[in-house]
Amino acid sequence: MSTLSLQHVSKHWGPTAAVDDASFAAASGSFVVLLGPSGCGKSTTLRMIAGLDAPTRGRILIDGSDVTALPPARRRISMVFQSYALFPHLSVRENILFGVKVRREPKANRAARLERVSELLGLSALLERKPSQLSGGQQQRVALGRAIIAETPVCLMDEPLSNLDAKLRQEMRREIRALQRKLGMTMVYVTHDQTEAMSMADQVVLLEGGRIVQDAPPAELYARPATVFAARFIGTPPMNVLPFGLVASDAPKDLLIGVRPEHVRLAQGGRLRALVQSVEYFGADTIVGCTLPGASNGVETIAVRVPGRLSIGAGEPVWLDWNDDAQHFFDAAGGRRRDDAPIPAR
């Protein structure tokens, strides 16, 4: 097991900063997710940790040792790519053992290591098959096996589940997390999928435009988002963020108020009057989209998430309410969280 630390790491491609002054630490044996939209710098950050890209500035440390200038082979890390990168002409056995052979590790313990890994991943009966004879989930397990057999203390994963269907992704999320805990390895996992991040991570590093927006456990990211971007990136549907003046007439004009759809309720005589715009039924719950007349830039919308099925139609008037402790406040200009915001009386 190893600790991993990035200290003020940046990566520039000409005048463009792909990663800008990124600092975070992964504790030994932890599962850290780099989360964010396409182009935010998460894969570039992973590639710098792996040694595939060199930082423009900053340091990368593994177990306290500076590895910034070391080649990938000397960093004692393994990596699972989005494309799996399996050799089509090699069997499952040969694919898993490929890295071990390239590194010319002793032959004596290869068989024992292969047996352990194949049993761990349920691949024992598939060792003689070629990748084309495997399902997507099985191919993913082979890629995992190749990383695990290296017995490195740090494992990097770059969107490894993006090629799988929804059901397989859910299964593989559980398998990867269980495997990481069982092996006790430090894992850094890149994804744009907030569901993967929230369900798997000990720590989420959320990036936007090459910068770290928030570095926190999943529960804190949900309960105390640091910015409007964080608030709306986490949660389905995303948090409602509105000018505070729509909620309270004497509210400060430089404030936005945020309320998650699951914390909004339909209540007669609530604090906001709205019109139903859309109703989406998902079985366990219903998402009601509403419009709020009176916005300076047109019509604001707000989503309400209610349990079960709701008998309501578009165009119907409703009242909306929520508890005061469900409110979040942000600066209208910079989007930063405000915990000192003056709250007008209801």
C-alpha positions in Angstrom: 0.0 0.0 0.0 1.2 3.5 -0.8 0.3 7.1 -0.4 0.0 9.4 -3.4 0.4 13.1 -3.4 0.2 15.8 -6.1 1.7 19.2 -5.2 0.7 22.2 -7.3 0.8 20.2 -10.5 0.1 21.9 -13.8 0.1 20.8 -17.4 0.2 23.3 -20.3 -0.2 22.6 -24.0 1.1 25.9 -25.3 -1.1 28.7 -23.9 -3.8 26.2 -22.7 -3.7 24.9 -19.2 -5.1 21.4 -19.2 -4.4 21.1 -15.5 -3.9 24.2 -13.4 -2.2 24.0 -9.9 -3.8 20.7 -8.8 -3.0 19.5 -5.3 -4.5 16.5 -3.5 -3.4 13.5 -1.5 -4.6 9.9 -1.6 -4.2 8.0 1.6 -2.7 4.5 1.6 -5.4 1.9 0.6 -8.0 4.6 -0.3 -10.2 4.8 -3.4 -10.0 8.2 -4.9 -12.1 9.3 -7.9 -11.2 12.1 -10.3 -14.6 13.4 -11.4 -15.6 16.0 -13.9 -17.0 16.6 -17.4 -15.1 16.0 -20.6 -12.1 18.2 -21.0 -11.7 19.1 -17.3 -8.2 17.6 -17.0 -8.9 14.4 -15.1 -7.4 12.0 -17.6 -4.4 14.3 -18.1 -3.9 14.3 -14.3 -4.0 10.5 -14.3 -1.5 10.3 -17.2 0.9 12.5 -15.2 0.6 10.2 -12.2 1.4 7.3 -14.5 4.4 9.1 -16.1 2.8 9.1 -19.6 2.8 12.9 -19.6 5.3 15.2 -17.8 4.0 18.1 -15.7 4.8 21.6 -16.7 5.4 22.3 -13.1 4.7 20.7 -9.7 5.6 17.5 -8.0 4.2 14.0 -7.8 5.1 11.8 -4.8 4.5 8.2 -4.0 5.2 7.1 -0.4 7.0 10.4 0.1 9.4 9.9 -2.8 9.4 12.3 -5.7 8.6 10.4 -8.9 7.9 13.4 -11.1 10.9 12.7 -13.4 10.8 8.9 -13.2 9.6 6.8 -16.2 6.4 4.8 -15.8 8.2 1.5 -15.2 10.0 2.8 -12.1 6.9 4.2 -10.4 5.4 0.8 -9.3 2.0 1.5 -10.6 -0.5 -0.4 -12.8 -3.1 1.0 -15.1 -6.4 0.0 -16.6 -7.3 1.8 -19.8 -10.8 2.7 -21.1 -10.2 0.6 -24.2 -9.0 -2.5 -22.1 -6.0 -2.7 -24.6 -6.1 -6.5 -24.8 -4.0 -8.2 -27.4 -6.5 -10.0 -29.7 -4.1 -12.7 -30.8 -3.2 -13.7 -27.2 -5.2 -15.9 -24.8 -6.6 -14.6 -21.6 -3.7 -16.3 -19.8 -1.1 -14.6 -22.0 -2.8 -11.2 -21.8 -2.8 -11.4 -18.0 0.8 -12.5 -17.8 2.1 -10.1 -20.6 3.4 -7.4 -18.3 5.0 -9.9 -15.9 6.9 -11.4 -18.8 7.9 -8.0 -20.3 9.3 -7.0 -16.9 11.2 -10.4 -16.8 10.0 -11.2 -13.4 10.9 -14.7 -12.0 9.1 -17.5 -13.7 8.9 -19.5 -10.4 5.9 -17.7 -9.0 4.0 -16.8 -12.2 1.7 -19.8 -12.1 0.7 -19.2 -8.4 0.0 -15.5 -9.1 -2.0 -16.3 -12.2 -4.1 -18.8 -10.3 -4.8 -16.3 -7.5 -5.8 -13.5 -9.9 -7.9 -15.7 -12.1 -9.8 -17.2 -9.2 -10.3 -13.7 -7.7 -11.8 -12.4 -10.9 -13.7 -15.6 -12.0 -11.5 -16.2 -15.0 -10.2 -19.6 -14.2 -12.4 -21.3 -16.8 -11.6 -18.7 -19.5 -7.8 -18.7 -19.5 -7.4 -20.3 -23.0 -10.0 -18.1 -24.7 -9.2 -15.1 -26.9 -10.6 -11.7 -26.2 -13.0 -12.0 -29.1 -14.6 -14.9 -27.3 -15.4 -12.9 -24.2 -18.2 -10.6 -23.2 -17.5 -6.9 -22.4 -17.5 -7.7 -18.7 -15.1 -10.6 -19.1 -12.7 -8.4 -21.1 -12.8 -5.8 -18.4 -11.9 -8.5 -15.8 -8.9 -9.6 -18.0 -7.7 -6.0 -18.0 -8.1 -5.8 -14.2 -6.3 -9.1 -13.9 -3.3 -7.8 -15.9 -3.1 -4.8 -13.5 -3.6 -6.9 -10.3 -1.0 -9.5 -11.2 1.6 -6.8 -11.3 1.2 -6.5 -7.5 1.8 -2.8 -7.5 0.6 -0.7 -4.5 -1.0 1.9 -6.7 -3.6 1.2 -9.5 -4.9 3.8 -11.9 -8.1 3.4 -13.9 -9.2 5.6 -16.8 -12.9 5.4 -17.3 -12.8 1.6 -17.3 -16.6 1.0 -17.4 -17.6 3.5 -20.2 -17.8 0.7 -22.8 -20.2 -1.4 -20.8 -24.0 -1.3 -20.7 -25.8 0.0 -17.6 -26.4 -3.4 -15.9 -22.7 -4.5 -16.4 -21.5 -1.1 -15.2 -23.4 -1.5 -11.9 -22.0 -5.1 -11.4 -18.5 -4.0 -12.2 -18.7 -1.0 -9.8 -19.4 -3.4 -7.0 -16.7 -5.9 -8.1 -14.0 -3.2 -8.5 -14.7 -1.7 -5.1 -14.8 -5.0 -3.4 -11.5 -6.0 -5.1 -9.8 -2.8 -4.1 -10.8 -3.3 -0.5 -9.8 -6.9 -0.5 -6.3 -6.2 -1.9 -5.9 -3.0 0.1 -4.4 -1.1 -2.9 -4.5 2.6 -3.4 -6.7 3.3 -6.4 -7.2 6.4 -8.5 -10.2 6.2 -10.8 -11.2 8.6 -13.5 -14.8 9.0 -14.5 -17.4 11.6 -15.7 -20.2 9.6 -14.1 -21.2 11.0 -10.8 -23.0 7.7 -9.9 -19.7 5.8 -10.1 -18.0 8.5 -8.0 -20.6 8.7 -5.3 -21.1 4.9 -5.0 -17.4 3.8 -5.1 -15.1 6.6 -3.7 -13.7 7.3 -0.3 -12.6 10.7 -1.7 -13.8 12.6 -4.7 -11.6 15.2 -6.5 -14.0 17.3 -8.6 -12.4 19.2 -11.5 -13.7 22.0 -13.7 -11.7 23.6 -16.5 -8.4 22.1 -15.3 -8.8 23.2 -11.6 -9.9 21.3 -8.5 -13.2 22.7 -7.4 -13.7 20.4 -4.4 -11.8 17.6 -2.7 -14.1 15.8 -0.2 -15.8 12.5 0.7 -19.0 11.8 -1.4 -21.3 12.7 1.5 -19.7 16.1 2.0 -19.8 16.8 -1.7 -23.6 16.2 -1.7 -24.3 18.0 1.6 -22.0 20.9 1.3 -21.0 21.7 -2.3 -18.3 24.3 -2.5 -19.6 26.0 -5.7 -22.6 26.2 -8.0 -20.8 23.9 -10.4 -20.3 21.3 -7.6 -23.9 21.7 -6.5 -25.3 21.0 -10.0 -22.8 18.4 -11.0 -23.7 16.1 -8.1 -27.2 14.8 -7.9 -29.9 13.6 -10.3 -31.7 15.8 -11.2 -29.2 18.5 -10.4 -29.7 21.0 -7.6 -32.1 23.9 -8.3 -30.1 27.1 -8.2 -32.2 30.3 -8.4 -31.8 34.1 -7.7 -32.6 34.5 -4.0 -34.9 37.4 -4.9 -37.4 34.9 -6.4 -37.8 33.3 -3.0 -37.7 36.3 -0.7 -38.4 39.8 -1.9 -36.0 41.5 0.5 -33.2 39.0 -0.2 -29.6 40.3 -1.0 -29.3 40.6 -4.8 -25.8 39.1 -4.8 -27.0 35.7 -3.6 -28.2 32.5 -5.2 -30.2 29.9 -3.4 -29.9 26.2 -4.0 -32.3 23.4 -3.1 -32.1 19.8 -4.2 -35.2 18.5 -6.0 -35.6 15.7 -3.4 -35.8 18.4 -0.7 -38.6 20.3 -2.4 -42.2 19.3 -1.7 -45.6 20.2 -3.0 -47.4 22.0 -0.2 -50.5 24.1 -0.1 -49.6 27.6 0.9 -45.8 27.0 0.5 -43.3 29.7 -0.1 -43.4 29.6 -4.0 -46.2 29.5 -6.4 -45.4 27.7 -9.7 -46.9 26.0 -12.8 -46.3 22.4 -13.7 -44.4 22.2 -17.0 -43.6 18.5 -17.2 -44.1 15.2 -15.3 -41.7 12.3 -15.6 -42.5 9.0 -13.9 -39.6 6.6 -13.1 -41.3 4.0 -11.0 -39.7 4.7 -7.6 -40.3 8.4 -8.0 -41.6 11.2 -10.2 -39.8 14.3 -11.4 -42.0 17.3 -11.7 -40.6 20.2 -13.7 -42.2 23.6 -12.7 -41.8 27.2 -14.0 -41.5 30.2 -11.7 -42.9 33.4 -13.2 -41.2 36.7 -12.2 -37.6 36.1 -13.2 -35.8 39.1 -14.6 -34.4 37.0 -17.5 -37.5 35.2 -18.4 -39.0 32.1 -16.7 -37.0 30.2 -14.1 -37.5 26.4 -13.7 -37.4 24.2 -10.6 -37.5 20.4 -10.4 -39.3 18.5 -7.6 -38.6 14.9 -6.9 -41.4 13.1 -5.1 -41.7 9.4 -4.2 -43.9 7.1 -6.2 -46.4 8.2 -8.9 -48.0 11.6 -8.9 -51.3 12.3 -10.6 -50.8 15.8 -11.9 -50.7 17.4 -15.3 -48.9 20.1 -17.2 -50.3 23.6 -16.6 -51.6 22.9 -13.1 -50.7 25.5 -10.4 -48.8 24.2 -7.4 -47.2 25.6 -4.2 -43.6 24.6 -3.4 -41.9 24.5 -0.1 -38.8 23.1 1.7 -37.1 23.2 5.1 -34.7 26.0 5.8 -31.9 23.6 6.6 -32.2 22.3 3.0 -31.0 25.6 1.6 -27.6 26.4 0.2 -26.3 29.9 -0.7 -23.8 30.9 -3.3 -22.3 34.2 -4.5 -24.1 35.3 -7.7 -20.8 36.6 -9.2 -18.3 33.8 -8.4 -20.5 30.9 -7.6 -18.7 30.2 -4.3 -20.6 28.8 -1.3 -21.7 31.3 1.3 -22.3 30.0 4.8 -22.5 33.6 6.2 -25.4 34.7 4.0 -28.1 36.8 5.8 -31.4 35.0 5.5 -34.5 37.1 5.5 -37.4 35.9 7.7 -40.1 34.0 5.9 
